Amino acid sequence: MDLGIRGKKALVCAASKGLGRGCAEALAAEGVNLVINARGEQALTQTAWEIADRYQVTVEPVAADITTEAGRAKVLAVLGGQADILVNNAGGPPPGHWTNWDRDDFIRAIDGNMLSAIALMQALVPGMIERGWGRVVNITSQSVRSPIAQLGLSNTARAGLTGFVAGMARQVAEHGVCVNNLLPGIHDTDRATSLDTGVAESSGITRDEARARRQATIPTRSYGKADDFGAACAFLCSQQARFIVGQNLLLDGGALNVTV
């Protein structure tokens, strides 16, 4: 299927690896030119070169912390203040217990996983409205549908972003701008490795055993793949997705058993 987005320009955040890279590659495969962002310059530059070489599109890497004002300003300057597609993504805060988090912990989580995404939408969506077309995909988490106790900081921040999008997406849809959220379950990324390592250490088992236990809770009996996740992102950015507005699409291998 031709997604009809060849020649569009996208910003993909946290794109040097994992789910962000999966999204960047899927968009590049459709002929979308990219500005990609992450904090680590070396990995980001290598990713940009590999994607540009493989798909013959323009890929501009911008090493910056997208959760800060200075980082966003640096990225927006390279974009020239406009993009057709925005993929918001940022690493989640560390796991823990609710009794140990203080106000500063919550503020950092909200800055990183709620306010930074909102700031980029405020910066880029007005231009999309003026041009009569745009797509925004926010990578959040399955935890906004089924909160995970030890990820309470992430639950809080991402649920706030979900609430914001629920209202905002309906206000911009008439201008050809579609805003949606992708909710990943466990995918085979560094984040999953970190979580499995934590479980292994607290339970006195190996990381492979921790992974096997988690996989057993997923109907597919496997972790997700970044390229499959990217394909879903690319479709939400397509011309064919014009009637998908303000939705929360689960990609979790069926782990979350809900009807709505």
DOFITOR-76292 format. One line per 10 residues: number of its first residue (from 1); their letters; for each residue y, x, z of C-alpha. Coordinates in nm, 2 decimals, decimal comma. Example, Ala and Ser with C-alpha at 12.3 -4.5 7.8 and 13.67 -1.06 7.14 Angstrom:
# DOFITOR-76292
1 = as = -0,45 1,23 0,78 | -0,11 1,37 0,71
This chain:
# DOFITOR-76292
1 = mdlgirgkka = 0,00 0,00 0,00 | 0,35 0,13 -0,09 | 0,56 0,07 0,22 | 0,88 0,07 0,02 | 1,06 0,33 0,23 | 1,06 0,64 0,00 | 1,39 0,82 0,02 | 1,49 0,66 0,36 | 1,61 0,89 0,64 | 1,45 0,88 0,98
11 = lvcaaskglg = 1,50 1,03 1,32 | 1,17 1,09 1,51 | 1,21 1,20 1,87 | 0,95 1,42 2,06 | 0,80 1,49 1,72 | 0,66 1,85 1,76 | 0,32 1,72 1,86 | 0,12 1,42 1,98 | 0,23 1,07 1,90 | 0,57 1,17 1,78
21 = rgcaealaae = 0,42 1,41 1,53 | 0,18 1,14 1,42 | 0,47 0,91 1,34 | 0,67 1,18 1,17 | 0,37 1,27 0,94 | 0,30 0,91 0,85 | 0,66 0,85 0,75 | 0,67 1,17 0,56 | 0,36 1,06 0,37 | 0,56 0,76 0,26
31 = gvnlvinarg = 0,84 0,98 0,12 | 1,08 0,95 0,42 | 1,31 1,24 0,49 | 1,32 1,34 0,85 | 1,52 1,48 1,13 | 1,28 1,56 1,41 | 1,35 1,65 1,76 | 1,18 1,81 2,06 | 1,28 2,05 2,33 | 1,06 2,34 2,23
41 = eqaltqtawe = 1,22 2,52 1,93 | 0,92 2,73 1,82 | 0,67 2,44 1,80 | 0,93 2,21 1,65 | 1,02 2,46 1,38 | 0,66 2,51 1,29 | 0,59 2,14 1,27 | 0,90 2,09 1,05 | 0,77 2,36 0,81 | 0,42 2,22 0,80
51 = iadryqvtve = 0,53 1,86 0,73 | 0,79 1,96 0,47 | 0,53 2,17 0,29 | 0,26 1,91 0,30 | 0,46 1,61 0,19 | 0,75 1,76 0,00 | 1,02 1,59 0,20 | 1,33 1,72 0,38 | 1,26 1,79 0,74 | 1,54 1,91 0,97
61 = pvaadittea = 1,43 2,03 1,32 | 1,68 1,99 1,61 | 1,57 2,15 1,93 | 1,74 1,96 2,22 | 1,66 1,74 2,52 | 1,71 1,39 2,38 | 1,74 1,25 2,74 | 2,07 1,42 2,79 | 2,41 1,34 2,64 | 2,45 1,69 2,50
71 = grakvlavlg = 2,10 1,67 2,34 | 2,17 1,34 2,17 | 2,51 1,46 2,05 | 2,34 1,76 1,88 | 2,09 1,54 1,71 | 2,34 1,28 1,60 | 2,56 1,56 1,45 | 2,28 1,68 1,23 | 2,21 1,32 1,12 | 2,58 1,27 1,03
81 = gqadilvnna = 2,57 0,97 1,26 | 2,34 0,76 1,06 | 1,97 0,70 0,99 | 1,77 0,42 0,83 | 1,48 0,46 1,08 | 1,48 0,55 1,45 | 1,16 0,63 1,64 | 1,24 0,66 2,01 | 1,00 0,87 2,21 | 1,01 1,08 2,52
91 = ggpppghwtn = 0,76 1,22 2,76 | 0,68 1,01 3,06 | 0,76 1,11 3,42 | 0,48 1,26 3,64 | 0,23 1,04 3,82 | 0,26 0,99 4,20 | 0,27 0,74 4,48 | 0,54 0,49 4,54 | 0,61 0,62 4,89 | 0,70 0,96 4,76
101 = wdrddfirai = 0,96 0,87 4,50 | 1,33 0,87 4,59 | 1,64 0,75 4,41 | 1,68 1,07 4,20 | 1,32 1,03 4,08 | 1,39 0,68 3,95 | 1,72 0,78 3,79 | 1,55 1,06 3,60 | 1,28 0,83 3,48 | 1,53 0,56 3,37
111 = dgnmlsaial = 1,75 0,82 3,20 | 1,45 0,96 3,02 | 1,25 0,65 2,92 | 1,51 0,37 2,91 | 1,88 0,48 2,88 | 1,82 0,76 2,62 | 1,65 0,51 2,38 | 1,93 0,26 2,44 | 2,19 0,52 2,37 | 2,04 0,62 2,04
121 = mqalvpgmie = 2,01 0,25 1,94 | 2,38 0,20 2,02 | 2,46 0,51 1,81 | 2,25 0,43 1,51 | 2,19 0,05 1,48 | 2,56 -0,04 1,40 | 2,53 0,17 1,08 | 2,20 0,00 1,00 | 2,37 -0,34 1,04 | 2,65 -0,23 0,80
131 = rgwgrvvnit = 2,40 -0,12 0,54 | 2,19 -0,43 0,58 | 1,87 -0,26 0,66 | 1,71 -0,06 0,94 | 1,40 -0,01 1,15 | 1,37 0,10 1,52 | 1,03 0,17 1,68 | 1,03 0,25 2,05 | 0,72 0,42 2,18 | 0,67 0,28 2,53
141 = sqsvrspiaq = 0,33 0,23 2,70 | 0,05 -0,02 2,76 | 0,18 -0,01 3,12 | 0,46 -0,25 3,04 | 0,19 -0,51 2,99 | -0,04 -0,39 3,27 | 0,13 -0,15 3,51 | -0,06 0,16 3,62 | 0,00 0,22 3,99 | 0,03 0,60 3,98
151 = lglsntarag = 0,27 0,58 3,69 | 0,52 0,36 3,87 | 0,82 0,56 3,75 | 0,72 0,51 3,39 | 0,63 0,14 3,46 | 0,98 0,08 3,59 | 1,18 0,26 3,31 | 0,97 0,14 3,02 | 0,97 -0,22 3,14 | 1,35 -0,21 3,15
161 = ltgfvagmar = 1,36 -0,09 2,79 | 1,12 -0,37 2,69 | 1,36 -0,62 2,85 | 1,66 -0,48 2,67 | 1,48 -0,48 2,33 | 1,36 -0,84 2,38 | 1,73 -0,96 2,37 | 1,88 -0,70 2,14 | 1,62 -0,73 1,86 | 1,70 -1,09 1,81
171 = qvaehgvcvn = 2,07 -1,02 1,78 | 2,03 -0,77 1,50 | 1,75 -0,92 1,29 | 1,98 -1,13 1,07 | 2,13 -0,81 0,94 | 1,80 -0,67 0,82 | 1,73 -0,46 1,12 | 1,39 -0,49 1,29 | 1,34 -0,35 1,64 | 0,99 -0,33 1,79
181 = nllpgihdtd = 0,79 -0,14 2,05 | 0,46 0,04 2,01 | 0,25 0,04 2,33 | 0,00 0,32 2,33 | -0,30 0,34 2,55 | -0,48 0,67 2,60 | -0,46 0,89 2,30 | -0,59 1,24 2,25 | -0,27 1,42 2,33 | -0,14 1,66 2,59
191 = ratsldtgva = -0,04 1,37 2,81 | -0,41 1,25 2,83 | -0,52 1,60 2,91 | -0,26 1,62 3,19 | -0,38 1,29 3,33 | -0,74 1,38 3,31 | -0,67 1,71 3,48 | -0,50 1,53 3,77 | -0,80 1,29 3,81 | -1,04 1,58 3,79
201 = essgitrdea = -0,86 1,78 4,06 | -0,82 1,48 4,30 | -1,18 1,36 4,25 | -1,36 1,70 4,25 | -1,50 1,66 3,90 | -1,46 1,84 3,58 | -1,20 1,74 3,33 | -1,47 1,65 3,08 | -1,62 1,42 3,34 | -1,28 1,26 3,40
211 = rarrqatipt = -1,23 1,21 3,03 | -1,58 1,05 3,00 | -1,51 0,81 3,28 | -1,18 0,70 3,12 | -1,34 0,66 2,78 | -1,60 0,44 2,93 | -1,33 0,19 3,02 | -1,21 0,16 2,66 | -1,40 -0,08 2,43 | -1,39 0,17 2,15
221 = rsygkaddfg = -1,53 0,43 2,39 | -1,29 0,69 2,25 | -0,93 0,80 2,29 | -0,69 0,70 2,02 | -0,58 0,94 1,74 | -0,22 1,04 1,67 | -0,25 0,98 1,30 | -0,37 0,62 1,35 | -0,08 0,56 1,58 | 0,15 0,71 1,32
231 = aacaflcsqq = 0,02 0,47 1,06 | 0,10 0,17 1,28 | 0,45 0,31 1,33 | 0,50 0,36 0,96 | 0,40 0,00 0,89 | 0,66 -0,13 1,14 | 0,92 0,07 0,95 | 0,81 -0,07 0,62 | 0,97 -0,33 0,39 | 0,67 -0,55 0,46
241 = arfivgqnll = 0,75 -0,56 0,83 | 1,08 -0,76 0,78 | 0,94 -1,06 0,98 | 0,82 -0,86 1,28 | 1,10 -0,87 1,54 | 1,11 -0,78 1,91 | 0,73 -0,74 1,94 | 0,52 -0,52 2,17 | 0,22 -0,40 1,97 | -0,07 -0,26 2,18
251 = ldggalnvtv = -0,26 0,03 2,04 | -0,51 0,09 2,33 | -0,86 0,04 2,18 | -0,89 -0,30 2,34 | -0,85 -0,16 2,70 | -0,61 -0,42 2,81 | -0,78 -0,77 2,81 | -0,49 -1,02 2,76 | -0,44 -1,32 2,54 | -0,06 -1,31 2,51
